[in-house]
Amino acid sequence: MVKKIALFPKHPERICWGCDKYCAADALRCGNGSGRTPHPIEVLGDDWLEQGDWGFDPDEVERARVRAGKAQD
């Protein structure tokens, strides 16, 4: 089963988002030889979900926004 990606993580820099393992940034297990894969929020900003079609359920996104205190006006 695929783990759900956190839409608005509090500390995205602490985790590698490159596979379903979501390892700590200093303990990568996937062995792909690369560095940590950043969360889209780190690259695109807080409005990363508005850029492109990520395929998330709009209701799920809104609930995540409210939980994270990032509700749109």
N, CA, C and O of each residue as an XYZ file, in Angstrom:
292
protein
N       0.843     -1.180      0.000
C       0.000      0.000      0.000
C       0.886      1.240      0.000
O       1.872      1.306      0.735
N       0.541      2.194     -0.805
C       1.292      3.434     -0.910
C       0.913      4.357      0.242
O      -0.267      4.542      0.542
N       1.924      4.931      0.880
C       1.660      5.891      1.950
C       1.191      7.201      1.337
O       1.601      7.558      0.232
N       0.335      7.915      2.051
C      -0.120      9.221      1.579
C       0.940     10.257      1.915
O       1.476     10.270      3.023
N       1.238     11.117      0.965
C       2.192     12.195      1.190
C       1.513     13.290      2.013
O       0.348     13.616      1.789
N       2.242     13.841      2.947
C       1.720     14.956      3.735
C       1.611     16.173      2.819
O       2.585     16.540      2.162
N       0.456     16.791      2.772
C       0.259     17.926      1.875
C       0.908     19.197      2.406
O       1.407     20.007      1.624
N       0.909     19.383      3.716
C       1.498     20.562      4.336
C       2.325     20.141      5.556
O       1.939     20.431      6.688
N       3.457     19.462      5.339
C       4.259     19.006      6.478
C       4.873     20.168      7.245
O       5.225     21.191      6.658
N       5.000     20.007      8.571
C       5.573     21.068      9.397
C       7.062     21.240      9.139
O       7.553     22.368      9.098
N       7.782     20.152      8.965
C       9.228     20.196      8.745
C       9.603     19.289      7.570
O      10.171     18.217      7.774
N       9.288     19.714      6.340
C       9.552     18.847      5.186
C      11.034     18.565      4.978
O      11.392     17.562      4.359
N      11.892     19.430      5.484
C      13.335     19.272      5.288
C      13.919     18.110      6.089
O      15.069     17.731      5.867
N      13.164     17.551      6.998
C      13.654     16.460      7.843
C      13.483     15.085      7.213
O      14.004     14.097      7.731
N      12.752     15.010      6.093
C      12.406     13.729      5.483
C      12.759     13.745      4.001
O      12.705     14.785      3.346
N      13.122     12.565      3.481
C      13.297     12.392      2.038
C      11.959     11.934      1.484
O      11.378     10.969      1.979
N      11.473     12.614      0.470
C      10.153     12.332     -0.097
C      10.246     11.550     -1.404
O       9.287     11.529     -2.175
N      11.381     10.907     -1.666
C      11.621     10.258     -2.948
C      10.960      8.916     -3.162
O      10.843      8.474     -4.304
N      10.521      8.246     -2.101
C       9.842      6.956     -2.253
C       8.869      6.773     -1.094
O       8.682      7.690     -0.294
N       8.264      5.634     -0.997
C       7.257      5.383      0.040
C       7.846      5.140      1.424
O       7.098      4.953      2.383
N       9.166      5.138      1.547
C       9.782      4.880      2.851
C       9.816      6.125      3.729
O       9.783      6.017      4.954
N       9.882      7.311      3.115
C       9.928      8.580      3.841
C      10.957      8.541      4.968
O      10.627      8.750      6.135
N      12.210      8.271      4.599
C      13.307      8.155      5.562
C      13.699      9.518      6.126
O      13.439     10.566      5.535
N      14.324      9.460      7.276
C      14.915     10.678      7.834
C      15.995     11.157      6.876
O      16.649     10.345      6.221
N      16.184     12.448      6.789
C      17.130     13.033      5.831
C      18.558     12.531      6.032
O      19.353     12.526      5.092
N      18.882     12.114      7.241
C      20.236     11.640      7.511
C      20.331     10.111      7.592
O      21.342      9.582      8.053
N      19.296      9.402      7.150
C      19.300      7.940      7.205
C      18.524      7.352      6.025
O      17.555      6.617      6.220
N      18.952      7.677      4.803
C      18.250      7.211      3.613
C      18.456      5.705      3.417
O      19.573      5.209      3.561
N      17.373      4.973      3.085
C      17.441      3.534      2.913
C      17.237      3.068      1.487
O      17.472      1.895      1.194
N      16.809      3.939      0.588
C      16.462      3.480     -0.754
C      17.690      3.105     -1.572
O      17.580      2.330     -2.522
N      18.846      3.631     -1.227
C      20.077      3.236     -1.904
C      20.172      3.672     -3.348
O      20.883      3.046     -4.134
N      19.474      4.728     -3.714
C      19.537      5.164     -5.105
C      20.768      6.015     -5.392
O      20.958      6.471     -6.520
N      21.585      6.228     -4.402
C      22.842      6.944     -4.610
C      22.708      8.448     -4.672
O      23.700      9.148     -4.877
N      21.528      8.947     -4.502
C      21.337     10.390     -4.576
C      21.090     10.969     -3.197
O      21.036     10.251     -2.199
N      20.945     12.266     -3.168
C      20.636     12.943     -1.921
C      19.152     12.904     -1.648
O      18.390     12.239     -2.350
N      18.760     13.610     -0.639
C      17.367     13.674     -0.214
C      16.504     14.333     -1.283
O      16.894     15.346     -1.864
N      15.339     13.761     -1.541
C      14.376     14.348     -2.465
C      13.494     15.316     -1.689
O      12.844     14.907     -0.727
N      13.452     16.597     -2.080
C      12.649     17.569     -1.339
C      11.152     17.387     -1.592
O      10.739     16.864     -2.627
N      10.365     17.821     -0.639
C       8.913     17.848     -0.781
C       8.584     18.983     -1.753
O       9.297     19.986     -1.773
N       7.524     18.855     -2.560
C       7.164     19.933     -3.491
C       6.975     21.296     -2.823
O       7.218     22.325     -3.453
N       6.550     21.319     -1.566
C       6.354     22.591     -0.870
C       7.682     23.332     -0.699
O       7.705     24.562     -0.646
N       8.787     22.585     -0.612
C      10.106     23.210     -0.484
C      10.551     23.857     -1.785
O      11.256     24.867     -1.772
N      10.146     23.285     -2.893
C      10.568     23.766     -4.208
C       9.614     24.826     -4.755
O      10.048     25.836     -5.309
N       8.314     24.587     -4.594
C       7.307     25.447     -5.213
C       6.622     26.415     -4.261
O       5.933     27.331     -4.711
N       6.793     26.235     -2.956
C       6.167     27.124     -1.977
C       4.848     26.589     -1.460
O       4.406     25.506     -1.846
N       4.219     27.362     -0.576
C       2.973     26.936      0.066
C       1.832     26.696     -0.916
O       0.909     25.940     -0.611
N       1.877     27.320     -2.076
C       0.799     27.141     -3.059
C       1.128     26.056     -4.090
O       0.622     26.092     -5.212
N       1.967     25.101     -3.714
C       2.423     24.069     -4.649
C       1.280     23.259     -5.242
O       1.392     22.780     -6.370
N       0.189     23.097     -4.512
C      -0.932     22.304     -5.024
C      -1.677     23.006     -6.160
O      -2.381     22.362     -6.937
N      -1.520     24.323     -6.253
C      -2.192     25.083     -7.301
C      -1.410     25.062     -8.614
O      -1.911     25.518     -9.642
N      -0.210     24.547     -8.584
C       0.639     24.501     -9.770
C       0.615     23.088    -10.350
O       1.321     22.199     -9.874
N      -0.190     22.896    -11.361
C      -0.300     21.586    -11.991
C      -1.441     20.774    -11.414
O      -2.136     21.212    -10.497
N      -1.624     19.586    -11.963
C      -2.675     18.684    -11.504
C      -2.015     17.513    -10.795
O      -1.453     16.623    -11.433
N      -2.086     17.522     -9.478
C      -1.436     16.493     -8.666
C      -2.350     15.301     -8.424
O      -1.892     14.271     -7.929
N      -3.624     15.414     -8.759
C      -4.544     14.300     -8.631
C      -5.101     14.071     -7.235
O      -5.634     12.999     -6.950
N      -4.985     15.065     -6.362
C      -5.533     14.932     -5.013
C      -7.005     15.297     -5.008
O      -7.444     16.142     -5.788
N      -7.765     14.661     -4.133
C      -9.180     14.967     -3.945
C      -9.297     16.377     -3.362
O      -8.684     16.660     -2.333
N     -10.062     17.261     -3.989
C     -10.179     18.644     -3.494
C     -10.643     18.739     -2.040
O     -10.181     19.607     -1.300
N     -11.551     17.857     -1.626
C     -12.017     17.874     -0.236
C     -10.886     17.505      0.713
O     -10.756     18.093      1.787
N     -10.067     16.530      0.320
C      -8.920     16.125      1.138
C      -7.922     17.269      1.263
O      -7.365     17.497      2.337
N      -7.697     17.983      0.171
C      -6.774     19.116      0.171
C      -7.283     20.208      1.111
O      -6.509     20.770      1.885
N      -8.577     20.510      1.047
C      -9.133     21.551      1.906
C      -9.038     21.159      3.380
O      -8.719     21.999      4.221
N      -9.310     19.900      3.700
C      -9.178     19.440      5.090
C      -7.737     19.569      5.563
O      -7.490     19.971      6.700
N      -6.782     19.230      4.697
C      -5.359     19.343      5.051
C      -4.979     20.806      5.258
O      -4.205     21.122      6.162
N      -5.513     21.696      4.434
C      -5.242     23.133      4.595
C      -5.736     23.636      5.945
O      -5.035     24.374      6.637
N      -6.938     23.235      6.309
C      -7.520     23.675      7.582
C      -6.674     23.145      8.748
O      -6.358     23.889      9.676
N      -6.309     21.853      8.696
C      -5.485     21.268      9.768
C      -4.145     21.992      9.901
O      -3.632     22.165     11.006
N      -3.584     22.415      8.763
C      -2.279     23.076      8.768
C      -2.381     24.573      9.023
O      -1.362     25.258      9.120
N      -3.606     25.086      9.133
C      -3.778     26.524      9.350
C      -3.480     27.333      8.112
O      -3.070     28.489      8.215
N      -3.677     26.749      6.934
C      -3.381     27.416      5.675
C      -4.638     27.533      4.813
O      -4.562     27.484      3.585
N      -5.778     27.685      5.453
C      -7.044     27.782      4.734
C      -7.021     29.011      3.834
O      -6.538     30.079      4.211
N      -7.565     28.822      2.617
C      -7.619     29.939      1.669
C      -8.781     30.851      2.011
O      -9.815     30.408      2.511
N      -8.594     32.127      1.735
C      -9.662     33.112      2.012
C     -10.691     33.127      0.916
O     -11.655     33.890      0.984
